[in-house]
């Protein structure tokens, strides 16, 4: 699952954290 945009990767991590939290 490679993301084209680097910022997206950061956003994805943040979203994952929120989803888990």
Buried (B, 14 or more C-beta within 10 A) or exposed (E): EEEEEEEEEEEEEEEEEEEEE
